[in-house]
Amino acid sequence: MTHSRSRGAGFRMSRRQLMAGIASISILASAGIPALAQDKPPTSEINTTGLAVTDDTVTVGILHSITGTMAISETGSVQAEKLAIEQINAMGGVLGRKIEYIQEDGASDWPTFAEKAKKLLVQDKVASVFGCWTSASRKAVLPVFEQYNGMLYYPTFYEGLEESPNVIYTGQEATQQIIAGIDWVAKEKGAKTFYLLGSDYIWPRTSNKIARKHIEKLGLEVVGEEYYPLGHTQFNSVINKIRLKKPDVIYAIVVGGSNVAFYKQLKAAGIDMTKEKPLLLTISVTEDEIRGIGGENIEGAYAAMKYFQSLDNENNKEFVSEFKKMWGDDMVIGDVTQAAYLGPWLWKAAVEKAGSFDIDKVREASPDIELDTAPEGYVKIHPNHHLWSKTRIGHAMPDGQYEVVYETEELMEPDPFPEGYQ
Amino acid sequence: MIGDYTYSEFFSILAMQGFAGLILFSVFVLMALGLAIIFGQMGVINMAHGEFMILGAYVTYLCSNFVSNYAPALFPIYFFVAMALAFLASFALGVLVEWAMIRHLYKRPLDTLLATWGLSLVLQQLYRSVFGAREVGVTLPDWLMGSVALTDIVEVPINGLFVMGLTLAITVAVYFIMFRSGWGKRVRAVMQNRIMAGAVGIDTRRVDRMTFGLGCGIAGIAGAAFTMIGSTGPTAGQLYIVDTFLVVVFGGAASLLGTIASAFTISQAQSTMEFFMSGSMAKVLTLLTVVIILMLRPQGLFTLKIRQ
């Protein structure tokens, strides 16, 4: 389904470009040759390193998994990036150049990601890449981007502990998500005890480490901490343990197919999350995941992240309606999808500030780039290449959407190497 | 007092953990039964077993959508219809696969391994193209999703009880089919001596085809049942396949009793250990134990004594 859709979009775009081309020819014919000389800077000035930039186009790369296990999660990001590119083109492109994209499939396989990244940078000479989802895929492509000096816009919320000159992290790093969430349950819900639970890999483990430090800093107690292999489908034992420890908060960072099993079994075991005894707080379940879990199975849970589809502001309403117009009414938009949407816009802003497509100049221009048209509201790039952003708490509704019950007053400063938390 | 807990708390937890172990046992048996039948009878290792299960899950998904749109009154009982349809769909696909692929490879067991693995990839991509890459949410009747409170602390999930009941019913049914029916007698005859069975007039090809279909059909029912506890997505079958093979190999390939005994051993070991340590560690220890036992006893727990 997604395949045919994305292909369709590609056709649509090229048709549009064709139309634009025809239009420009007719303008040219009527107004004479000098009409061409707009305020479009010559290619030789804005592209000194041999990137794929012509007088009319600039080529970028999209690198996500569209096959394999991760396709479930990464499809939304691809859709958001294509939407952003189409919108930018409709506004006239970047430095007068239409964006064209080359899409590669990482196929949920980390070496494939590295190989495709190299292909995009070395062979296609793309001016930037929007891609990756898991930390594993990002770690795999990182040496490639650093060696061949590319620029990657990475959309996923992740564990932090990284700050590459060749990556702009458009999702939140762990402290932004975790600290605000725990402060909120401690203050608003009077939570004293926490049970930490996660899938067994780097993101949940690092995140829970930060969570534990913060919980203990607040003088509260962690009564249990556990990890289950990725893809684990039987959670009855841990549910019994949770029942025995009676924590105020279940802090869950379960991912992928395990998520569905965990929430279904939690509900079946008679733990009604709407009663908030215990309360469930997660940082891993976006609206996208709820589609698989089923809204009725996660009703009453809380999630701490920076974006929810239900956010009530003009930018977001516009974004949601455009997204649905392009990809279908049944689409849901999660945190990462929105972060992926920011990528092309942030890149455009940086290129325009730098007045050049050159990677080094774009990098130099990136810090302090602001975007007040972001669906999540205002964002700004920090010198450490992460985004300043607000953190929100969503309350899961039976229809699979979150109701926003809290948002931080200030933008949270990204802190990928939090002192005292490692 | 035991540790921080009162006796009543302690025994409640013990009881609930016992239930958790039994539920896991039922899940394992349900997963492995179809594979064990195919493996035991035909010597075919069906790597696409997980995908047959997911076919059942998708059939359930379609049923739930259909019923909630066109006949909401029937929603509380649609699950039984869905399971029957899941069986039929997987059975039909199994028969088709046997006819188109497996029967050409009976003399080359390693090639069936490769061929069925290829089939699993094809099916995964097919599901992805038809249903989308994302997991689909299967809406279940409300009565299946609650729990029964026996005491203040002891609560037993209804879907767990349902899976237990279902497993029992299917196991009994398989027992009667295999050991009490004329057809089962023919299946066992073919298993013990294919040439001789052919010589006395048993259509061994037909027996093979039906056996493969039956194994796949049971996988379909298992998949339908697992929509209650797990996810339904193109690659969700892979989540079950490792445990399934573990149970079948550990039990002894050709023995249904062995499959049940091994499911019991592994599930109890795993759920007990999960209670005392982290889930990942429990899995590691379970696998280690299985490896050690298989080193000492490569044929598995039980074996059929057949004159070779």
Contacts between the chains, C-beta under 8 A, distances in Angstrom:
chain1	res1	chain2	res2	distance
A	1	B	128	8.0
A	1	B	129	6.5
A	1	B	130	7.2
A	1	B	131	7.3
A	1	B	132	4.4
A	1	B	133	7.9
A	2	B	128	7.9
A	2	B	132	5.9
A	2	B	133	5.5
A	3	B	129	6.6
A	66	B	133	7.3
A	67	B	125	7.1
A	67	B	128	7.2
A	68	B	235	7.3
A	69	B	235	4.9
A	69	B	238	7.6
A	71	B	128	6.7
A	71	B	133	3.7
A	71	B	234	7.7
A	72	B	133	5.3
A	72	B	134	5.0
A	72	B	135	5.9
A	72	B	233	5.9
A	72	B	234	8.0
A	75	B	132	7.8
A	75	B	133	5.2
A	75	B	134	6.6
A	200	B	279	7.5
A	200	B	280	4.5
A	226	B	278	4.9
A	226	B	279	6.1
A	227	B	278	5.4
A	227	B	279	6.4
A	227	B	280	5.2
A	228	B	278	7.7
A	228	B	279	3.6
A	228	B	280	6.4
A	229	B	279	6.7
A	229	B	280	5.4
A	229	B	283	5.5
A	231	B	238	7.3
A	231	B	239	4.5
A	232	B	279	6.1
A	232	B	283	7.8
A	233	B	226	7.8
A	233	B	229	6.7
A	233	B	230	4.6
A	233	B	231	7.9
A	233	B	239	5.5
A	233	B	240	7.1
A	234	B	23	7.9
A	234	B	24	5.4
A	234	B	27	7.0
A	234	B	229	7.7
A	234	B	270	8.0
A	234	B	271	7.8
A	236	B	19	7.6
A	236	B	20	3.6
A	236	B	23	6.0
A	236	B	24	7.0
A	236	B	157	7.5
A	236	B	160	7.2
A	236	B	271	7.2
A	237	B	17	6.7
A	237	B	20	5.3
A	237	B	271	5.2
A	237	B	274	3.8
A	237	B	275	5.2
A	237	B	279	7.5
A	238	B	274	6.9
A	238	B	279	6.6
A	239	B	20	7.9
A	240	B	13	6.1
A	240	B	16	4.9
A	240	B	17	5.6
A	240	B	20	6.0
A	240	B	275	6.9
A	241	B	275	6.5
A	243	B	13	7.7
A	243	B	16	7.4
A	243	B	153	6.8
A	244	B	5	7.3
A	244	B	9	7.2
A	244	B	13	5.4
A	256	B	231	8.0
A	257	B	135	7.1
A	257	B	230	6.7
A	257	B	231	4.1
A	257	B	233	6.5
A	257	B	235	7.9
A	257	B	236	5.4
A	257	B	239	5.3
A	258	B	231	8.0
A	259	B	231	7.3
A	260	B	135	6.3
A	260	B	230	6.0
A	260	B	231	3.4
A	260	B	232	7.7
A	261	B	229	5.8
A	261	B	230	4.4
A	261	B	231	6.4
A	264	B	145	7.7
A	264	B	159	7.8
A	264	B	228	6.7
A	264	B	229	5.9
A	264	B	230	7.3
A	265	B	157	6.9
A	265	B	229	5.9
A	267	B	145	5.9
A	268	B	145	5.7
A	268	B	146	7.2
A	268	B	147	6.0
A	268	B	157	3.7
A	268	B	158	6.6
A	268	B	159	4.8
A	268	B	160	6.9
A	268	B	228	7.4
A	268	B	229	7.6
A	269	B	147	5.8
A	269	B	155	6.2
A	269	B	157	5.1
A	270	B	146	7.1
A	270	B	147	3.5
A	270	B	149	6.6
A	270	B	155	4.0
A	270	B	157	7.2
A	288	B	134	7.1
A	290	B	137	7.9
A	291	B	134	6.0
A	291	B	135	6.9
A	291	B	136	7.5
A	291	B	137	5.7
A	292	B	134	6.6
A	292	B	135	3.0
A	292	B	136	6.7
A	292	B	137	5.7
A	292	B	231	5.5
A	292	B	232	7.4
A	292	B	233	6.6
A	293	B	137	6.6
A	294	B	137	4.0
A	294	B	138	7.3
A	294	B	139	6.3
A	295	B	137	7.7
A	296	B	139	7.3
A	296	B	145	7.8
A	297	B	145	7.5
A	400	B	137	8.0
